[in-house]
Amino acid sequence: MPIGKIKRFLSVVLILGSIWLIGHHLTTHQEDFKQTLRLNLKDQILLIILYLAIHQLSALKIFFLLKKLKAKKIPYWEWFKIFTVSRFANLHVTQGANIYRSIKLKHEYGFSYTQSFGLVTIFTWFECMVVFVASGILLVMNPMGTAAVKNPLLLTLLSVTVIFGILPWAARGISKNLSFTNKSIQAFHANLNEMFNLFTACLNDTRLILKIFMVSLISFYLNLWWVLVTFRSIGVDVNLGFLTVFGLIIFLSKTFNIVPGNLGLRELACGYLGKSVGWGLTEGIVVSAITRVVEYGVITILGIVFAKRIFIRKKFSSMKNT
């Protein structure tokens, strides 16, 4: 069986298995589930506004990098539409965002696939470093649970941050000392070195670093506020330590996809996090589900609108050229 089919089969199994576990839990804990269904119109509007702000900041961060990587012909509004449609694709296809975005930037703006891959890699690295460091600081100031929970959690976060931080330099050092005779591998190696050069150029730009750092920090705190509003909307109070870890799980689930959107897996992870502090699974599952519905609703509506406009514009342009 081809690897692609195996991956799709495993994705379906993971999604269906997670949904079955969630459904089984909620049907056997109906009273707990009913008590969490308190979301009023005011909370819904606030959650949508917060997510729109988070989405806008994410697009802005990548736009800064696009400008640095010489994609200067892209107006921000056009980039925002591409970014939104790519996010819409990612909700349904693993790596759908990267595929759509790369093709779009290549064909319409001459942005090479190597540059697109470098863009995603650099953005992910910056984003993760800011979120890991900010989360670590908040967890030191406001620990979640007892020392038996806090210490391993902080040690794990510190280890991941250090490894993630040195990874680009380690990979670059190894890559520079490698040589190949196979032409296909040589081409791949050259593209890899080009990506490392792009990464170095970005790191050497102090102004760019400061802009991305500030926007990422604002985005991080908006995400925590978004999650906090969701918890309070179902009548649950949480401390900053728990909120930080919960927000970190949601961030990681959106950054690294095992299945499309990590559907079901994120809800289970959030549910078991809630269980670790003495709740049942219900509260974590429900909050994760609410944030997913808000995200899916906003991105789907915007994605369909923008995709339709892009299609109409291309069709009109082709008619003019005939």
Rosetta blueprint (number, residue, H / E / L):
1 M L
2 P L
3 I H
4 G H
5 K H
6 I H
7 K H
8 R H
9 F H
10 L H
11 S H
12 V H
13 V H
14 L H
15 I H
16 L H
17 G H
18 S H
19 I H
20 W H
21 L H
22 I H
23 G H
24 H H
25 H H
26 L H
27 T H
28 T H
29 H L
30 Q H
31 E H
32 D H
33 F H
34 K H
35 Q H
36 T H
37 L L
38 R L
39 L L
40 N L
41 L H
42 K H
43 D H
44 Q H
45 I H
46 L H
47 L H
48 I H
49 I H
50 L H
51 Y H
52 L H
53 A H
54 I H
55 H H
56 Q H
57 L H
58 S H
59 A H
60 L H
61 K H
62 I H
63 F H
64 F H
65 L H
66 L H
67 K H
68 K H
69 L L
70 K L
71 A L
72 K L
73 K L
74 I L
75 P L
76 Y H
77 W H
78 E H
79 W H
80 F H
81 K H
82 I H
83 F H
84 T H
85 V H
86 S H
87 R H
88 F H
89 A H
90 N H
91 L L
92 H L
93 V L
94 T L
95 Q L
96 G H
97 A H
98 N H
99 I H
100 Y H
101 R H
102 S H
103 I H
104 K H
105 L H
106 K H
107 H H
108 E H
109 Y H
110 G L
111 F L
112 S L
113 Y H
114 T H
115 Q H
116 S H
117 F H
118 G H
119 L H
120 V H
121 T H
122 I H
123 F H
124 T H
125 W H
126 F H
127 E H
128 C H
129 M H
130 V H
131 V H
132 F H
133 V H
134 A H
135 S H
136 G H
137 I H
138 L H
139 L H
140 V H
141 M H
142 N L
143 P L
144 M L
145 G L
146 T L
147 A H
148 A H
149 V H
150 K H
151 N H
152 P H
153 L H
154 L H
155 L H
156 T H
157 L H
158 L H
159 S H
160 V H
161 T H
162 V H
163 I H
164 F H
165 G H
166 I H
167 L H
168 P H
169 W H
170 A H
171 A H
172 R H
173 G H
174 I H
175 S H
176 K H
177 N L
178 L L
179 S L
180 F L
181 T L
182 N L
183 K H
184 S H
185 I H
186 Q H
187 A H
188 F H
189 H H
190 A H
191 N H
192 L H
193 N H
194 E H
195 M H
196 F H
197 N H
198 L H
199 F H
200 T H
201 A H
202 C H
203 L H
204 N L
205 D L
206 T H
207 R H
208 L H
209 I H
210 L H
211 K H
212 I H
213 F H
214 M H
215 V H
216 S H
217 L H
218 I H
219 S H
220 F H
221 Y H
222 L H
223 N H
224 L H
225 W H
226 W H
227 V H
228 L H
229 V H
230 T H
231 F H
232 R H
233 S H
234 I L
235 G L
236 V L
237 D L
238 V L
239 N L
240 L H
241 G H
242 F H
243 L H
244 T H
245 V H
246 F H
247 G H
248 L H
249 I H
250 I H
251 F H
252 L H
253 S H
254 K H
255 T H
256 F L
257 N L
258 I L
259 V L
260 P H
261 G H
262 N H
263 L L
264 G L
265 L H
266 R H
267 E H
268 L H
269 A H
270 C H
271 G H
272 Y H
273 L H
274 G H
275 K H
276 S H
277 V L
278 G L
279 W L
280 G L
281 L L
282 T H
283 E H
284 G H
285 I H
286 V H
287 V H
288 S H
289 A H
290 I H
291 T H
292 R H
293 V H
294 V H
295 E H
296 Y H
297 G H
298 V H
299 I H
300 T H
301 I H
302 L H
303 G H
304 I H
305 V H
306 F H
307 A H
308 K H
309 R H
310 I H
311 F H
312 I H
313 R H
314 K H
315 K H
316 F H
317 S H
318 S H
319 M H
320 K H
321 N H
322 T L
